[in-house]
């Protein structure tokens, strides 16, 4: 049966998610989920929409796309929705990657860019981080006539760092017109820095830029699977040809639309994250830990030694964090920012485990 499997697929490693708690009372701070759960307005909309599950969903997620277009000052034709950002990444691969096309990916970042590139037999070019941040100068230098796609993560997962507007503008001046730049902004809603780039302005200018966002993190809908891509109409239209029919279910469309308008919940989420990271910074300073200040809802800690022992010790104390071996960083962990109670439990467990 091995002969049936496509060659590019044979050496693809399976995606490794964060561990899921199997016992009550365990605090999971490993997968960057919203500690408050889903948006209450989303839950109401989902309950109402569940009465219509015998009817197929809107094939193009029209109402959701209309709301997202309005949010970003774009047209509906500039938006496509997917079953999470990973679905959209696969759609991008199916639409734009030919075998042998070069794909530029930063090292130590979200693994699905590599996964998609392998599935579609792209040639991956990896560029190292600089002080745990994407090195846009090195990425620009890596572009060749064979380059088809450049994947950027902002903020970067798992380090929480960003590249600035000035750095992105400098990169875009060097990117040829025939290269597609994909900017994954899964954690953008948590960003506090005023230097965060407005990637959408390049879409409005007609550049070959796609911006990915998700409702998994900030909006608390990770289990529903909903993401979206923004781009020039000329880039978005072909993606409707390669996506699977009805890839966004009724509950996701209704819940997502409601979540976008739940200002009280979104403000609460933002405030908790901003306060939570300051609390954790102070606790990490007491323990003399080396960490990166974050623009996301997680904090990266460089332990300077294998993280596996700490991970197991913390888990025995009822706190799950994310060791980063699967990101190529075996000496580091990533800790999601939780509620105040969760953060305090984390800090206590960390103090006992270090």
N, C-alpha and C positions, 0 to 999 in steps of 0.2 A: 504493500500500500504506500510505502514511502515514495515510490515513483510518481504518485498522483500529486504530491505536494509541490507547488511552485518553488523553484530554487530560492528566490529572495525570502520566502517565508521560513525556510528550514532553520535558519540561524537567528530568528527573531526571539529575544527573551520575552517571557510573559510579564505583563505589567504587574507591579507589586504595589498594592494599596496599603494604607495604614491599617493597623490592627483594629478590629471591632470588639468592644467590650462584651463579654459573655456572662458577666455577673453583675447584679444590681449594685449600685453605689460606686462603680468604677468611673473615674473621670477620664474621658477621652479627649486629649489635646494633641491629636496626631494628624488630623485630616483637614484642618482649617475650616471647620463647619461653624455655622452661626450658633453661639451658645444659647441663644434665646429660642431656638427652633425656627419654624416657618413664620412668615408674616401672618398675623391673625386675619387680615383681609383676604389673603391668599387661601387660607383654610376655609373661609366662608364661601368663596367663589368655587373652590374645588368641590365642596359638599353639594352645592347647587348644580354644578356641571355633571356630577356623578349620576344624576337622574337621566342623562342623555347619552349614556355610554353605548347604547345600541346604534348610535349614529356615528359615521366616520367623521374625523376632525377636518377642519378646513385645511386643505392641502397646502396652502401658502401662508397659514397663520396670519391672515390679513389684518385682523384687529390689533394683534400684538405688533406686527410690523408697522402699522400706522402710528401706534403710540411711541414706538422706539424712534421712528423717523422724526416725529415731532420733538422728541427729547433732544435730539442731536442736530436739529435744523436741516434735516435731509428729506428726500422723497422716499416713498414706500419702496421704490425700485432700487434703493441703495441698501436694503436690509434683507437678510435671509436668516431664518431661525433654524435651529438644529436640536437634536437630542443630546444636549450638552456640547461644550466646546470641542470635545474629542470627536464627535460626529462631524462637526464643521471642518475640523482638521482633515478628516478622512475625505470629505467632499472636496476640499481644496486639492488634496493629492490626486483624487480621481479626475479632477477637472484640469489641472495644470502640470502635473508631473509626467514626463516621459521617461522611459528607462534610460539611465545614464546621465540625466540632468543633475547638475550640481546643486546641492542644498546646503546652505550655511546655517549651522546651529551652534549656539554657545555650549561649551562644556558645563556640566553641573547645573542643568536646568531641567524643566519639565520633559519627561521622557517620551511623550506622545509624538513630538516632532520627529524624533528618530524612528519611532515605530511606523509612522505614516510613510516616512521616506523609504524605509526598508520594504514596506508592503508594495510600493509602486516602483521599486528597484532604482531609486535615486542614488546618486553618489554623494555621500555625506562628507562635508568639510567642517571639522570641529575647531572652534576658536576658544581659547582659554579665557577665563574671567580675569579681571584685574581688581585686586582687593575685594574679591567676592561680588563684583559688579560686572555687567556686560561691558566689554571693551569695544566700543563702536568704531574706534580708529582701526583696530586690528580686524574687525569684521569688514570694514570698507576695503582694507588691503587684501582681504581674502577673495574678493569678487574677481571672477575671471569671465572671459567670453562664454564659458559653459554654464555660468551660474543662472539658475532659474528662479529659486526662491531663497529669501533670507528670513529666517524665523527669529523674532525678537520677543522677549518676555519683559513686561514692565508693569508693576514691579516683578523682579525675578523671583521665581520659586525654585529653590528653597531659601534664598538668602535675604529676601525682603528689600533689596536695594533697587534703586531706580537709575535710569539714565535721564539726563535733563533735556529740556527743550532745546538748549543750545547744542548739545551733543547730537540730538536727533536731527536737527536742521543741518548740521555739518555732514552727517552721514548721508542725508537725502540729496545733498548737492553732489555726492560722489556716486550715487546709485544710478546705473544706466536705465534708460526708459524701458528696456525689455526685461527688467528684473522685477519680480513680485516681492514686495516687503509685507510680511504678515506680522502684525503687532498684537500679541496676546496680552490683553489688559484685564485678566481675570480678577485682579485685586485692586483695580483702579479706584473703586469707590471708597476704599480705606485711606487713600493717599492724603497726606496733610501738606506736603511740600508744594510751594508755589512754583517750583521749577519743573513740575511734571509736564511733559509735552502734550500739545493738542494734536494728536495724530490725525484727527478727523479733518483738520484743515487741508491736509494733503488729498483726502478723498474729494473734498469740495473743489480742489484745484485740478482734479482729474488725474492724479498720479496713480501708479500701480501699487496701491496700498489697501490692505484689508485689515480692519481692526476687529479683534474678537473680544467679546464680553460674555459673562456668564451670570446666571441667577442662582448659582449654587452656593456662593460664599456670602456676600453682603445681604442677599435677599432671603437666605435660609431655605433654599429649595433644592439642595444637592440630590435628594432622593427622587425628585421629580424629573430631573435631567432636562435642562433647558439652557440654551446659549444662543447667541446671535452673532452674525458678522455684518460689519458695515463696509461698504466699498463703492467705487464708481459703478454705475449701472452696467457698464461693459464687462466688469469683472463678476458682478453678482448674477447676471442673467444666465450665463453658462452653468453656474452652480446649481440652478434649479433643474437642470437636465441630468445631473449626476447624483443628486440626493435621492434617497428612497422615498416613494410615495408615502404620505401620511407619517413622516418621521417625527413629528411633534404631536403628541396625543392631546385629546380634548382637555384633560385636567391640567396639563402643563400650560397650554395656551391661556386657559381661564385663570389659573393661579398666578401665572407670570404677569398677566395684564393687571390683576388686582395688586400684586406685590409692588409693581412700579409706582403705584399711587399711594402706598401706605407710608406717608411721611413720618408719622409718629414712630412707627417701628424702625424706619431707616435712620432717623435721628438718634433713637435709643442705641441702635447698633453702632453707629459712628462714635457716639460719646463713650460707650463702654470700651470700645477698642482703643480710643485715644487715651483714656484714663488707665486702662489695663496695662498697656505697654509701659507707661511711666512707672506704675507699681512694680512691674516685673524687672524693669531696668534697675530700680533701686535694690531689689532683692538679689539680682545677679551681681550687682556691684559688691554687696556684702560678702558674697561667696567668691569674689575675685574671678568671675567667669569672663571669658572673652566672647563677646557677642556683637552682632551688627545691629545698629539702630534700624528700625523697620518702617516701611511705608505700606505694609500689608497687615494681615491679622495673625501673623506668626512671627517668631523671633528665632534667628539662626544662632546657634552657639557652637563655637569651635572648642572642643574639649582637649585637643592636642594628643589624644589617645583614642583607641577604639571605643566607640559609643555603645557597643553591644552590651557590655556589663552594666552600664548605667541604665540602659533601656530595660533590661531584665529586672534589675533591682527596683526601679520605679514602678514597673508593672506589678510586682509583688506588693507594693505599697498602695495599689489601687489607682495609679496614674499612668496613662498610656501616652507616650511621646513618640516622635518619629525619628528613628535612627536613619542616617542618610547614605548608607552604603549603596543603595540602588541609584543614588544621584552621583556616585563616584566620590563621595565624601565620607569615608568610613569613620573619620575622627569627629564627626559633627552630629548634632541633633537639631531638630526643628520642633519648636513648641508653639502650639496654637494659643492665642489669647482667649481666655474664657471669661466667665463672670467673675466678680470679685471673690466669691466663695471658692470657685474652681482654681483661681490663681493662687489663693492662699494655701489651698491643699497642695497644689503643685510646688509652691515655694518650700513648704514644710517637708515634703517628700524629697525634694532636691537637696535640701540642707542635710537630711539624714543619709543621703545616698552618695554624695560627693566624696 
